[in-house]
Each structure stands twice: as C-alpha cells, then as structure tokens.
C-alpha cells in the first residue's frame, strides 16, 4: 500500500513537471513569436499603406523580384519554403535559421511593390523556424523539435490574425490531416494566446467581421451545400493554377532572376490593363467590401487566382491563405446572388470554405469562422467546411502535407496532397 502511494505521488509529480515544461515552452515561443510577429505585421501594414498612397511604386516590382532571389541565394536558403517547414514539423529535422530574415524581408518587399500574395506563408515559415531553432538550442530530441516547430507555426499565425484557437488547430493539424496531436495542442494554444495578446496590445488589429446570418431551414441548407461544393471546385482551380504556372515558369524561364523579372513585368502589365490595384498585395480591402457590403466583381476571384499564381511562382514571397480568403469571399459573394443567399453571408461561407478546401482542413476553418464572425451561423459554416474538405479531393496548397485517411472510404491511405493515385479512387470504379 505504501509503495503504491509513493508511485502515485511520483506519477503526479512527473505529470506536473511535464506540464510545467510545456507551459514554459509555450510562453517562451509565444513571447518571441508575438514580438517578431508584431514587427512583421506592422511592417506589412506600413508597406501596404505606402504602396496604396504611392501608386508609382508598382513599376519597380520587376526590379524587386531579382532582389528577393538574390537575398535567398545570399543567405543560402534558395528553394526553401512552407513545405520544408511542414516536413520539419513531421520529422523533427533542423531548419536553417537564416530562412527567418529571408522570408521576413522578402514578404515585406513583395507587399511594398505590389506582388499578389498573402502573409501566412511567411507566418508558418518564420514561426516554424523560430520553434525549430529553440528546440535546436535546447538540444531537444527530434520528436520534441517537431512538436515545437508546430507550436511556432501556430503562434506566429495567431499573432498576425488574432485568432488563437484557429491558429492552434491549423499549426498542429495541417501536417498530417486526420491525426490530432493532443499534446502539441496544449503548448500551441498557450503560445497562440500569448502571441495574439502581444500583437493586439502593440496595435495589430485582429481580423473580425459582422455578417447577418439567414434563417436555418432546409432550403437554405441545400443552398449552402451547393455553394460549398462550388467553393471546393474553385479551390482546386487555384491549386491547379499554381502548379501550372510553376511548370510554365520553370520550363521557359530557367534562370531564377529572369523568372522574377518577367513575372513582375506581367503583374505590372495586368494591373495597367485592368486599370485597378485590387489584385496587388493581399487585398484585404476587397475582402472587407465583399463581407460588409456584399459587393464583388463576378470575375474578381479569377483575376486573383491569376495574379497570385504568377506572383508566387515567379519567385516573390508571401503566402496563399489570404489569397484563398480573397478568392473565396469574392466568389461566394458572386455565387450567392445566383443561389439567392445573402451576399455578405455567401462571401463569409466562400472565404472559410475555399480556405478549408485548399488546406485540407476542417477544424481550423470552423474555428476561424467562430473567431472572425463571432460564432454566428456555426451550423452553416460546419456544413460548408466538411463539404469543402471532402469535395476538394487530394488537392492542396502544401505538397508535403499528408492525408492519413481516405476522403471517400474508411481506409488509411497516407497520401500526400496532389498525388491522386492513392488506391481508393480506382478500387471503387
């Protein structure tokens, strides 16, 4: 009896020590990501404001591209990106610390001169690399290094968007879709809360919108389901466009400097031909207009797909998630008028749905809808998220992402995104 009591006390102490360790890790990563994330967010905001008030700066975009290529070559991180962060989070491999300043500066340059890109790609890379470097400095085992890499990804994402719960789900679950690392969620949530709090108190406004929600009835459920299916198709179109332009750029423009120069020239020409700057930068003003006023051009989502694909595949830096917000919000706003859904709410469904479909996630976009739209219409968002996840197939923004379970059967497939021959399709034909 005495021995059992002693063993129980030892186990309790061990759990307390283990929990304290992860709490400290979460606080430490959250503080660093919060500080760096705030600087990054403010830098992006300043670059965007400067570009919008000094339109001539767009003409220097073709020159900014080769500068970005030079930075990556100079810091010996050429070819490194989000897929390397995802792989490191899975395997616990070490990442080059110089990737942090490279993506930090290059993303701000892209936004300053009018490249069409987001910021979360940089968030995942910077945050993941920060976590990875911390694990390396403390000489932790590979498994824990991979876990802290996920913690950093979540924390930096939260610092930029002010959505700690969605960021926690995204950073921890985007690696292996279908596996939920519950232990990692604990420090990731702590880090996300800390980083989002730091960025908020330093003047980075969280992403929040108020949209009206239609009444819950069978007809509206069917309409939302149809819209979600269409959003899944749009997400596949976006992913395919990225792959297509990647192929074109590397086949006909083999030199990275030339590729960036030509890509920048194309973006400038398209902006002049369309006589608009809506598709330069992240386009948060267009997203806001679709969500708050229910107004969007019927072809805005197509142009954003084209602008973003050219920008990113030419070598400019940023991310794909905010463009999915843009694409989804404008498409949802347009399609909702055809389906007789309130356009503001259709834009919200589109924004969340295309994001979930393109990243092969369900919980993250659902939590994002709760945090961004104050929890209203959660039944509609949940329906849209699961439909978008299933109907997007194995298409995805991140080729190193692993989908553990089939989307059409109960089998485990362990398929990487954009590899469609997983076995389940042909078996049931």
C-alpha positions in Angstrom: 0.0 0.0 0.0 2.8 2.4 0.9 4.6 1.6 -2.3 1.5 2.3 -4.4 1.0 5.6 -2.7 4.7 6.5 -3.4 4.3 5.5 -7.0 1.2 7.6 -7.4 2.9 10.6 -5.9 5.8 10.2 -8.3 3.5 10.0 -11.2 1.7 13.1 -10.1 5.0 14.9 -9.8 6.1 13.7 -13.2 2.9 15.0 -14.8 3.3 18.3 -13.0 6.9 18.7 -14.2 6.0 17.6 -17.8 3.1 20.1 -17.8 5.2 22.9 -16.4 7.8 22.2 -19.1 5.3 22.6 -21.9 3.8 25.7 -20.3 7.2 27.3 -20.2 7.9 26.3 -23.8 4.5 27.7 -24.9 5.2 31.0 -23.0 8.7 31.3 -24.4 7.7 30.6 -28.0 4.6 32.8 -27.7 6.7 35.8 -26.5 9.2 35.5 -29.3 6.7 34.9 -32.0 4.5 37.7 -30.6 7.3 40.2 -30.7 8.6 39.1 -34.2 5.1 38.7 -35.5 4.1 42.1 -34.4 7.1 43.6 -36.1 6.2 41.6 -39.2 2.5 42.6 -39.2 3.3 46.3 -38.7 5.9 46.1 -41.5 3.3 44.5 -43.9 0.7 47.2 -42.9 3.2 50.0 -43.4 4.3 48.6 -46.8 0.6 48.2 -47.9 -0.2 51.8 -46.8 2.8 53.2 -48.6 2.0 51.3 -51.8 -1.6 52.5 -51.8 -0.6 56.1 -51.3 2.3 56.0 -53.8 1.0 54.1 -56.8 4.1 54.6 -58.9 6.0 52.1 -56.7 4.3 49.3 -58.6 6.5 50.0 -61.6 9.5 48.9 -59.5 8.1 45.4 -58.9 10.1 43.8 -61.7 13.3 45.0 -60.0 12.2 43.9 -56.6 11.9 40.3 -57.8 15.5 39.8 -58.6 16.4 41.4 -55.2 14.4 38.7 -53.5 16.1 36.0 -55.4 19.5 37.5 -54.5 18.5 37.6 -50.8 17.7 33.9 -50.8 20.8 32.9 -52.7 23.0 35.1 -50.5 21.5 33.6 -47.3 21.8 30.1 -48.8 18.1 29.3 -48.4 17.0 29.2 -52.1 14.2 26.8 -52.7 13.2 26.7 -49.0 9.5 27.2 -48.2 6.4 26.1 -46.3 6.8 22.5 -47.5 10.2 22.3 -45.7 8.6 23.6 -42.5 5.8 21.0 -42.7 8.4 18.3 -43.3 10.5 19.5 -40.4 7.4 19.6 -38.1 6.7 15.9 -39.1 10.3 14.6 -38.9 11.9 16.9 -36.4 14.6 17.9 -38.8 16.6 21.1 -38.3 15.9 24.2 -40.4 18.3 27.0 -41.4 17.8 30.0 -39.1 18.6 32.4 -41.9 15.3 31.5 -43.5 13.7 33.8 -40.9 15.2 37.1 -42.1 14.9 35.9 -45.7 11.2 35.4 -45.7 10.6 38.3 -43.3 12.2 40.9 -45.6 11.2 39.3 -48.9 7.5 39.2 -48.0 7.5 42.9 -47.0 9.2 43.7 -50.3 6.6 41.7 -52.2 3.8 43.6 -50.5 5.5 47.0 -50.8 5.9 46.8 -54.5 2.5 45.2 -55.3 3.0 41.5 -55.7 -0.2 39.5 -55.2 0.5 37.4 -52.1 -0.6 36.8 -48.5 1.4 36.7 -45.3 0.6 33.4 -43.6 3.2 31.5 -45.7 5.7 33.7 -44.1 4.0 33.2 -40.7 4.3 29.4 -41.0 7.9 29.6 -42.1 9.1 32.2 -39.6 7.1 30.8 -36.7 8.0 27.2 -37.5 11.7 28.2 -37.9 11.6 30.0 -34.6 10.2 27.0 -32.8 12.6 24.7 -34.6 15.6 26.9 -33.6 14.5 27.0 -30.0 14.4 23.2 -30.0 17.8 23.0 -31.5 19.3 25.5 -29.0 17.9 23.4 -26.1 19.2 20.2 -27.7 15.8 18.5 -27.6 15.1 15.2 -29.2 13.8 15.1 -32.8 10.2 14.4 -31.7 10.1 17.4 -29.4 11.8 19.6 -32.1 8.9 18.7 -34.5 6.4 19.5 -31.8 7.9 22.9 -31.0 8.0 23.6 -34.8 4.2 23.2 -34.8 3.9 25.4 -31.8 5.8 28.1 -33.5 3.7 27.8 -36.6 0.5 28.2 -34.6 1.9 31.1 -32.5 3.0 33.3 -35.4 -0.2 32.6 -37.3 -2.1 33.8 -34.2 0.0 37.0 -34.0 -1.0 38.0 -37.5 -4.7 37.2 -37.5 -5.7 37.4 -33.8 -7.3 34.0 -34.0 -5.5 31.8 -31.4 -7.9 28.8 -31.5 -7.9 28.6 -35.3 -4.2 29.1 -35.4 -3.6 26.3 -32.9 -5.7 23.9 -34.9 -4.1 25.0 -38.2 -0.5 24.8 -37.0 -0.8 21.5 -35.2 -3.2 19.6 -37.6 -2.1 20.8 -41.1 0.9 18.5 -41.0 -0.9 15.1 -41.0 -4.5 15.5 -41.8 -6.5 13.1 -39.7 -4.1 12.8 -36.9 -4.6 15.2 -33.9 -1.5 15.6 -31.7 -3.3 16.4 -28.5 -0.1 17.0 -26.5 1.1 19.6 -29.0 -2.2 21.5 -28.8 -1.5 22.4 -25.2 1.7 24.5 -25.7 0.5 25.7 -29.1 -2.7 27.2 -27.5 -0.7 28.9 -24.8 1.8 30.3 -27.3 -1.0 31.4 -29.6 -2.8 33.2 -26.8 0.4 34.9 -25.7 1.5 36.0 -29.2 -2.0 37.2 -30.2 -2.2 39.2 -27.0 1.2 40.8 -27.6 0.3 41.8 -31.2 -3.1 43.1 -30.1 -1.6 45.4 -27.4 1.0 46.6 -29.9 -1.6 47.8 -32.3 -2.2 44.8 -34.7 -6.0 44.6 -35.1 -7.5 41.1 -35.1 -9.5 40.0 -38.2 -13.1 40.5 -37.3 -16.3 40.9 -39.3 -20.0 41.1 -38.6 -22.3 39.4 -41.1 -26.0 38.7 -41.0 -27.0 35.0 -40.8 -30.0 33.7 -42.8 -32.7 31.6 -41.1 -31.9 27.9 -40.6 -34.2 26.0 -42.9 -33.9 23.0 -45.3 -33.8 25.2 -48.4 -31.0 27.4 -47.1 -29.1 24.3 -46.0 -29.3 22.9 -49.6 -28.1 26.3 -51.0 -25.2 26.4 -48.6 -24.2 22.9 -49.5 -24.3 23.8 -53.2 -22.2 26.9 -52.6 -19.7 24.8 -50.6 -19.3 22.3 -53.5 -18.6 25.2 -55.8 -16.0 26.6 -53.4 -14.3 23.2 -53.4 -14.0 23.3 -57.2 -12.7 26.9 -57.0 -10.0 25.8 -54.5 -8.9 23.0 -56.9 -8.7 25.5 -59.7 -6.5 27.7 -57.6 -4.2 24.9 -56.6 -4.0 23.7 -60.2 -3.2 27.2 -61.4 -0.3 27.4 -59.0 1.1 24.0 -60.3 0.5 25.1 -64.0 2.4 28.4 -63.6 5.1 26.6 -61.7 5.6 24.3 -64.6 5.5 27.1 -67.2 7.9 29.4 -65.3 10.5 26.7 -64.8 10.2 25.3 -68.3 10.6 28.5 -70.2 12.4 30.7 -67.7 15.0 28.5 -66.1 17.0 31.4 -64.6 15.5 32.5 -61.2 16.5 36.1 -61.7 14.9 36.3 -65.2 11.8 34.5 -63.9 11.3 37.1 -61.2 11.9 40.0 -63.6 9.4 38.6 -66.2 6.8 37.7 -63.5 7.0 41.2 -62.1 6.5 42.8 -65.6 3.5 40.6 -66.2 1.9 41.7 -62.9 2.5 45.4 -63.8 1.0 45.0 -67.3 -2.0 43.2 -66.0 -2.6 45.9 -63.4 -2.4 48.6 -66.0 -4.7 46.7 -68.5 -7.3 46.2 -65.8 -6.9 49.7 -64.5 -7.1 48.6 -60.9 -4.9 47.8 -58.0 -7.4 45.5 -56.3 -5.3 42.4 -57.1 -1.9 43.8 -55.8 -0.9 42.9 -52.2 -3.2 40.8 -50.0 -6.4 42.6 -51.0 -8.0 42.9 -47.5 -10.0 45.9 -48.7 -11.7 43.8 -51.4 -12.4 41.1 -48.8 -13.9 43.6 -46.5 -16.1 45.1 -49.2 -17.4 41.6 -50.1 -18.1 40.8 -46.4 -19.5 44.1 -45.2 -21.3 45.4 -48.3 -21.9 42.2 -50.3 -20.2 43.7 -53.4 -17.6 41.9 -55.6 -16.9 41.7 -59.3 -18.1 38.4 -60.8 -14.5 37.8 -62.2 -12.5 39.1 -59.2 -11.8 35.6 -58.0 -10.4 34.5 -61.4 -8.1 37.5 -61.6 -6.9 37.0 -58.1 -6.0 33.4 -58.9 -4.1 34.5 -62.0 -2.2 37.4 -60.1 -1.3 35.2 -57.2 -0.1 32.2 -59.3 2.1 34.4 -61.3 3.5 36.3 -58.3 4.4 33.3 -56.2 5.6 31.0 -59.0 7.8 33.9 -60.3 9.7 33.8 -57.0 8.1 36.5 -54.9 7.3 35.7 -51.3 4.2 35.7 -49.2 1.5 33.1 -48.8 -1.5 31.5 -50.3 -4.0 31.6 -47.4 -5.0 35.3 -47.6 -5.5 34.9 -51.4 -7.8 32.0 -50.6 -9.8 34.4 -48.4 -9.9 36.9 -51.3 -10.8 34.2 -53.8 -13.4 32.6 -51.6 -15.0 35.9 -50.4 -15.4 37.3 -53.9 -16.6 34.1 -55.4 -19.0 33.4 -52.6 -20.4 36.9 -52.9 -20.9 36.5 -56.6 -22.3 32.9 -56.4 -24.7 33.8 -53.6 -26.6 36.2 -55.8 -27.3 33.3 -58.2 -28.3 31.0 -55.3 -30.3 33.7 -53.5 -28.2 33.7 -50.4 -27.5 37.0 -48.6 -24.3 38.1 -50.4 -22.4 39.1 -47.2 -23.0 35.7 -45.7 -22.2 34.0 -49.0 -18.9 35.8 -49.0 -18.2 34.6 -45.5 -19.0 31.0 -46.5 -16.8 31.3 -49.5 -13.9 32.8 -47.5 -14.0 30.0 -44.9 -14.8 27.2 -47.4 -12.1 27.9 -50.0 -9.5 28.2 -47.2 -10.6 24.9 -45.7 -10.6 23.1 -49.1 -7.2 24.5 -50.2 -5.5 23.5 -46.9 -7.4 20.2 -46.5 -8.6 21.2 -43.0 -12.0 21.1 -41.2 -11.5 22.2 -37.6 -9.2 25.2 -38.4 -11.6 26.9 -40.8 -14.5 26.1 -38.5 -12.7 27.7 -35.5 -11.7 30.6 -37.8 -15.4 31.2 -38.6 -16.2 31.3 -34.9 -13.4 33.8 -34.1 -13.8 36.0 -37.1 -17.6 36.0 -37.3 -18.3 35.9 -33.5 -19.7 32.3 -33.6 -22.8 33.2 -35.7 -24.1 30.7 -38.3 -21.8 27.9 -37.0 -24.2 25.2 -38.4 -23.8 26.6 -41.9 -20.0 27.0 -41.5 -19.6 23.5 -40.2 -21.6 22.1 -43.2 -19.6 24.1 -45.6 -16.2 23.2 -44.1 -16.8 19.4 -44.2 -18.2 19.5 -47.8 -15.3 21.6 -48.9 -12.8 19.2 -47.2 -14.3 16.2 -48.9 -15.0 17.6 -52.4 -11.6 19.2 -52.8 -10.2 15.7 -53.1 -6.4 15.3 -52.6 -5.7 18.8 -54.0 -3.9 21.1 -51.6 -1.5 24.1 -51.3 1.2 22.1 -49.5 2.6 19.1 -51.3 4.4 17.8 -48.2 1.1 17.6 -46.3 0.0 14.1 -45.5 -3.7 13.0 -45.7 -3.9 10.0 -43.4 -7.4 8.7 -44.2 -9.2 8.4 -47.5 -11.8 11.1 -48.2 -14.2 8.6 -49.7 -13.7 5.4 -47.7 -12.7 4.4 -44.2 -9.2 3.2 -45.3 -5.9 4.7 -44.2 -4.1 5.9 -47.3 -1.2 8.1 -46.0 -1.4 10.1 -49.3 0.5 13.3 -49.9 -1.6 16.1 -51.4 -1.7 16.4 -55.2 -1.0 12.7 -55.6 -4.3 11.3 -56.8 -3.4 7.7 -57.2 -3.9 6.6 -53.6 -5.9 3.5 -54.5 -9.3 4.4 -53.2 -10.4 6.0 -56.5 -9.7 3.1 -58.7 -10.9 0.4 -56.3 -14.5 1.7 -56.4 -14.9 2.3 -60.1 
